[in-house]
């Protein structure tokens, strides 16, 4: 009887071990299949070299293609203003010229712009009027960091738009504009520009169309109401004049403003505004 009990116990233990092994093996199958679908990446550290699984996901995100299509047509626009200083030197030369002002240009503010036309060594760039307003000189910096002086062609202060022209052969890409009247709430878009200036040139942020049509009254529009696109894509100082684009890399608006706080000092996030491309197209005619 004791032998039979021990024999039965041994059989039960063997079955339990076998079932457990099968479960472990079966449990490893999905993971093994998943690992086979991953590419292998090598990471080396002080302890040696270890092989780790890296995601094999290949992005089909249109945003990458859209960015590459328009990035070289988005530039930085610098508002330069005079800084006059009187030379108080004691040399004869200085004494002869002490009443002469030496004028230096300093960067008062920076924004963005979009190349809309290239012709015979010149490039036309659309930007916001408030970006260049009050400037003594204007400088445009392309995506590769090359600088060129610009002149004002025309402005529409009420719509916060300005067209400037640069004499340079460095600009090679013209932005393509889309019909902004077809925009829908929830549509994915991206904002390209130079938030905080050239240090962050060609920055892209992504969001959606929060509302395709809003009425906005601001100091930038001489306190006149204009139609704008509302978006939650991050728009910061320096983005003004930059491009708001769709997933096809087409400009649907010119970034212009954001609301960061209410009259009650309530912090507000994700409320940016752009001038519709159809308004810009009418201005450029």
TORLO-285658 format. One record per residue (C-alpha): x, y, z; residue number from 1. Coordinates in Angstrom, 3 decimals. Layout:
TORLO-285658
     east    north       up  nr
        X        Y        Z NUM
...
***
This chain:
TORLO-285658
     east    north       up  nr
    0.000    0.000    0.000   1
    2.838    2.356    0.858   2
    4.558    1.499   -2.408   3
    1.398    2.217   -4.362   4
    0.967    5.606   -2.645   5
    4.569    6.554   -3.337   6
    4.224    5.399   -6.925   7
    1.045    7.437   -7.367   8
    2.719   10.492   -5.801   9
    5.661   10.141   -8.178  10
    3.301    9.946  -11.151  11
    1.437   13.077   -9.980  12
    4.713   14.988   -9.527  13
    5.917   13.902  -12.962  14
    2.644   15.017  -14.533  15
    2.805   18.364  -12.730  16
    6.353   18.928  -13.924  17
    5.409   17.994  -17.494  18
    2.362   20.272  -17.501  19
    4.419   23.103  -16.013  20
    7.093   22.665  -18.676  21
    4.474   22.696  -21.409  22
    2.944   25.886  -20.002  23
    6.332   27.590  -19.818  24
    7.127   26.521  -23.388  25
    3.711   27.612  -24.642  26
    3.983   30.898  -22.786  27
    7.258   31.598  -24.488  28
    5.835   31.138  -27.973  29
    4.164   34.567  -28.336  30
    7.248   36.277  -26.959  31
    9.527   34.283  -29.285  32
    7.346   35.194  -32.238  33
    7.413   38.848  -31.179  34
   11.173   38.836  -30.699  35
   11.597   37.396  -34.188  36
    9.775   40.429  -35.504  37
   12.203   42.811  -33.854  38
   15.477   44.006  -35.276  39
   18.582   43.570  -33.168  40
   20.497   46.532  -31.752  41
   23.822   46.353  -29.941  42
   24.479   48.382  -26.823  43
   27.967   48.496  -25.344  44
   28.740   49.557  -21.803  45
   31.494   49.131  -19.241  46
   30.325   45.623  -18.442  47
   30.674   44.450  -22.034  48
   28.431   44.095  -25.049  49
   24.808   43.053  -24.795  50
   22.350   42.405  -27.587  51
   18.965   43.962  -26.980  52
   15.754   43.932  -28.948  53
   14.971   47.167  -30.771  54
   11.583   48.043  -32.148  55
   11.193   47.104  -35.788  56
    8.331   49.567  -36.277  57
    8.808   51.620  -39.418  58
    7.113   54.997  -39.331  59
    4.742   55.770  -42.161  60
    3.953   59.125  -40.611  61
    3.272   61.673  -43.319  62
    4.531   64.383  -40.996  63
    8.136   63.460  -41.815  64
    7.587   63.841  -45.556  65
    5.586   67.027  -45.020  66
    8.374   68.553  -42.932  67
   11.026   67.715  -45.526  68
    8.895   69.209  -48.268  69
    8.598   72.646  -46.674  70
   11.487   73.062  -44.206  71
   13.827   74.873  -46.630  72
   11.157   77.450  -47.453  73
   10.721   78.506  -43.808  74
   13.217   81.137  -42.647  75
   14.060   83.295  -39.646  76
   13.260   87.011  -39.938  77
   15.260   89.364  -37.711  78
   14.056   92.851  -36.818  79
   17.179   95.026  -36.530  80
   17.089   98.426  -34.874  81
   19.680  101.156  -34.431  82
   21.755  101.474  -31.298  83
   23.484  104.864  -31.380  84
   26.541  105.569  -29.232  85
   28.715  108.683  -28.984  86
   32.444  108.076  -29.116  87
   34.039  109.990  -26.221  88
   37.678  109.172  -27.028  89
   40.419  111.709  -26.243  90
   42.537  111.295  -29.357  91
   42.620  114.017  -31.966  92
   40.684  111.794  -34.312  93
   38.082  111.124  -31.669  94
   37.816  114.808  -30.800  95
   37.223  115.689  -34.416  96
   34.458  113.127  -34.612  97
   32.959  113.226  -31.132  98
   29.753  114.764  -32.461  99
   29.363  111.997  -35.006 100
   27.115  109.134  -33.998 101
   28.272  105.625  -34.679 102
   25.263  103.497  -35.559 103
   25.087   99.783  -34.839 104
   22.192   97.470  -35.618 105
   21.018   95.126  -32.917 106
   18.438   92.374  -33.070 107
   15.308   93.776  -31.444 108
   13.163   90.725  -32.126 109
   12.989   87.615  -34.257 110
   10.206   85.865  -36.095 111
    9.738   83.526  -39.013 112
    8.813   83.798  -42.665 113
    7.812   81.671  -45.645 114
    9.393   81.882  -49.099 115
    6.605   82.414  -51.637 116
    8.540   83.367  -54.776 117
   12.057   83.020  -56.212 118
   13.067   84.955  -59.313 119
   16.416   86.072  -60.779 120
   18.419   85.989  -57.568 121
   15.677   87.379  -55.342 122
   13.274   85.704  -52.954 123
    9.963   87.047  -51.687 124
    9.100   86.120  -48.111 125
    5.751   86.550  -46.383 126
    5.729   87.153  -42.634 127
    3.712   88.968  -39.980 128
    3.692   92.746  -39.991 129
    4.382   92.784  -36.251 130
    7.625   90.850  -36.877 131
    9.162   93.664  -38.947 132
    7.291   96.646  -37.504 133
    9.610   99.402  -36.242 134
   12.690   97.890  -37.855 135
   15.572   99.982  -39.192 136
   16.837   96.993  -41.115 137
   15.629   93.451  -41.752 138
   17.741   90.332  -41.981 139
   16.618   86.924  -43.194 140
   18.387   83.733  -42.146 141
   17.725   80.629  -44.229 142
   17.495   77.038  -42.991 143
   21.257   76.620  -43.486 144
   22.148   79.714  -41.459 145
   22.982   82.004  -44.392 146
   22.025   85.648  -43.830 147
   20.786   88.257  -46.280 148
   19.371   91.756  -45.956 149
   15.741   92.262  -46.895 150
   13.545   95.184  -47.885 151
    9.831   95.691  -47.372 152
    7.654   95.292  -50.466 153
    4.242   95.848  -48.884 154
    2.331   95.472  -45.625 155
   -1.254   95.092  -44.444 156
   -1.249   96.043  -40.778 157
   -4.937   95.191  -40.327 158
   -4.281   91.603  -41.404 159
   -0.842   91.498  -39.749 160
    0.888   90.547  -43.000 161
    4.056   91.791  -44.672 162
    5.944   90.882  -47.829 163
    9.709   91.348  -47.855 164
   12.299   90.690  -50.547 165
   15.807   89.280  -50.240 166
   18.601   89.511  -52.801 167
   20.199   86.099  -52.527 168
   20.635   82.906  -54.518 169
   20.695   80.811  -51.340 170
   16.944   80.295  -51.348 171
   15.941   77.294  -53.439 172
   12.518   76.205  -52.232 173
    9.126   77.889  -52.540 174
    6.273   76.824  -50.282 175
    3.086   75.468  -51.787 176
   -0.182   76.893  -50.458 177
   -3.407   74.939  -49.907 178
   -7.038   76.062  -49.823 179
   -7.721   76.948  -46.188 180
  -11.494   76.896  -46.722 181
  -11.372   73.084  -46.740 182
   -9.903   72.795  -43.227 183
  -11.832   70.740  -40.672 184
  -11.730   70.605  -36.895 185
   -9.578   67.678  -35.809 186
   -7.440   67.740  -38.948 187
   -3.760   67.136  -38.230 188
   -1.404   70.026  -38.892 189
    2.154   71.118  -38.039 190
    3.698   74.493  -37.235 191
    7.186   75.291  -38.539 192
    9.277   78.253  -37.501 193
   11.997   79.632  -35.258 194
   10.660   79.772  -31.687 195
   13.009   81.977  -29.646 196
   15.023   82.757  -32.784 197
   17.729   81.139  -34.877 198
   18.888   78.826  -32.080 199
   15.708   76.815  -32.628 200
   15.222   77.373  -36.372 201
   13.294   74.741  -38.351 202
   11.409   73.590  -35.264 203
    8.234   71.643  -35.983 204
    5.373   71.138  -33.548 205
    2.339   69.004  -34.239 206
   -1.323   69.373  -33.389 207
   -4.785   69.646  -34.856 208
   -7.123   72.281  -36.188 209
   -9.106   73.260  -33.100 210
  -11.425   75.467  -35.145 211
  -11.000   76.395  -38.824 212
  -12.474   79.859  -38.360 213
  -12.336   82.236  -35.409 214
  -12.498   85.999  -35.103 215
   -9.520   87.490  -33.299 216
   -8.922   91.068  -32.209 217
   -5.407   91.908  -31.089 218
   -2.851   94.691  -30.980 219
   -1.083   93.034  -33.923 220
   -4.151   93.675  -36.083 221
   -4.583   97.294  -34.975 222
   -7.409   96.069  -32.738 223
   -9.432   95.082  -35.783 224
  -11.178   91.724  -35.940 225
   -9.722   89.256  -38.440 226
  -10.521   85.667  -39.342 227
   -7.952   83.171  -38.071 228
   -7.394   79.432  -37.703 229
   -7.262   78.106  -34.145 230
   -4.808   75.282  -33.406 231
   -3.340   73.487  -30.415 232
    0.062   73.091  -32.095 233
    2.660   74.893  -29.979 234
    3.184   78.457  -31.221 235
    5.743   80.485  -29.290 236
    7.544   83.835  -29.658 237
    9.579   83.510  -32.839 238
    6.993   81.304  -34.564 239
    5.151   84.389  -35.806 240
    5.274   84.505  -39.593 241
    6.070   80.805  -39.873 242
    4.123   78.113  -41.673 243
    1.141   76.109  -40.511 244
    1.084   73.095  -42.838 245
   -1.064   70.059  -43.567 246
    0.134   66.467  -43.925 247
    0.852   67.090  -47.608 248
    3.413   69.746  -46.719 249
    1.195   72.568  -47.972 250
    0.833   75.870  -46.133 251
   -2.663   76.345  -44.737 252
   -1.847   79.368  -42.593 253
    0.769   81.790  -41.287 254
    1.302   81.466  -37.533 255
    0.508   84.767  -35.887 256
   -0.490   84.713  -32.222 257
   -1.302   82.703  -29.123 258
   -3.317   83.222  -25.972 259
   -1.256   82.331  -22.924 260
   -3.367   83.923  -20.190 261
   -6.855   85.301  -19.737 262
   -7.833   88.679  -18.335 263
   -8.162   86.935  -14.975 264
   -4.538   85.725  -15.248 265
   -5.627   82.154  -15.810 266
   -2.897   80.184  -17.584 267
   -4.073   78.907  -20.962 268
   -2.466   76.165  -23.043 269
   -2.962   75.104  -26.637 270
   -4.601   78.207  -28.076 271
   -2.612   79.371  -31.075 272
   -3.808   81.232  -34.144 273
   -2.767   81.473  -37.779 274
   -3.827   83.676  -40.674 275
   -5.578   81.462  -43.272 276
   -3.671   80.724  -46.471 277
   -6.531   82.128  -48.552 278
   -6.142   85.478  -46.772 279
   -2.400   85.351  -47.432 280
   -2.929   84.484  -51.098 281
   -5.250   87.477  -51.532 282
   -2.631   89.719  -49.898 283
    0.090   88.472  -52.247 284
   -1.867   89.260  -55.421 285
***
